[in-house]
């Protein structure tokens, strides 16, 4: 149990650093659309799908899956920033439509990213065991 907690901790720290890199690298759009948060969440959804598919097909073990899925992807994506970005846009009457588009687009493309990740992870060929 302690090993899993350590892996989640290390993965979460790495994921949070990746999120900060994304936030610094991708500017927000002129209309206020939080492209940085959107990209971080979609990438995390895709990679979580890949990791889960690899785990389900026994290509990665439980420890790697927990470190990637819970730790890294949990640190990279952020529901609180997702919702905060939408709330901030809604404070401006002109931003309500952009906010709704952001929320709907994030959910639809996030769902598609997870499905694509599950599909892509299922296409990874297992490495033959060498004895």
N, C-alpha and C positions, 0 to 999 in steps of 0.2 A: 504493500500500500504506500509506503513512504517513497519507493522508487517512482510510482506513478505521480505522486504529488510533486516530486522534484522535476520530473519530465514536463509536467504541466507548467510549473513555475518557469523553467528555462525556456520552454516553447512560447509561453505568454510574453516573456521579456523580449524574445526575438521578434515575435509578431508585432508587438507594440512599436519596436524600433522600425520595422518595415512599414507600419502604418504612418509613422511620423515622416519617413522618407517619401512616401506617396503624397502626404499632405503638403510637404514642402516642394515637391516636384510638379504637381498638377495644380494649375490655377483654377479658381472658381470662374464660372462663365460670367459674362457681363450682366446677364439677367438674374444673377444670384444663385443659379443652379449649382449645388455643391458637388462639382465633378470629382473632387478629390475623395470625398467620402463615398460617393457612388462607385468609383473605380476600386477603392479598397474593399468594399463590401462584395462587389461582383467577383473580383479575383479570389477573395476568401471563399465565396460560395462554390466557385469552380474547383478550387484546390481541395476543399472539404469533400466534394463529390468524388474527385480522383482518389483521395486517401481512403474514403469509405469503400469505394469499389475495390481498391487494392487489398484492403483488410478483409472484405467479404470473400475474396477469392484466395485468401491465404498467401498473398504476395508480400504483405508486411505484417508484422506481429502486433499484438495488442499495445505494446509499449510505444512503438513508433506511431501507431494510429492515435493514441491518446495525446502524445506530444504534438503531432501535427494538427489533429482535429480540434482538440480542446485547447491546447496551448497556443500554437502558432496562429491558427485561424481565429481563435477567440481573441487574441491580441491584435490581429490585423483588422478584423471587422469590428464594428461597434454599433450596437443598436442605439445607445444613448446619443451618439453623434448623428446617427441617421434621423432620429426623431427631433433632436434639437435643431438640426438644419432646416427641417420642414417647419417647425414652429417659428423660427426666426424669419423665414420667408413670409409666413402668414401674417406677421405683424404689419407688413406693408400691404395695403389693399390691392396693389398691382401685383403682388407676389403670390397671391392665393392660387391662381391658376398654375404658376410655375411650381409651387409647392405640391399641389395635387399631382401634376405630371411627374415630378420627382418621386413621390411616394409610389405611384402606380408603376412607373418605369422601373424603379428599383425592385419592386416585388416581382414583376413579370420577368425581367431579365435575370434577376437573382435565381428564380425558379429554373429558368432555362439554363443558367450557368451550372447549377447543381446537377441537372439532368445530363448536360454535356460532359461534366466532370465524371459522373458515374459511367457514362458511355466510354469516355476516353480511358479511364482507369481499367475498364473491362477489356480494352484492346491491348493492354500491356502484356507482352509475352512473359511467362514465368521463366526465371533463370534456371537452367538445368542444374541439379545438385551434382557436385563433384565429390567423389569419394576417394 
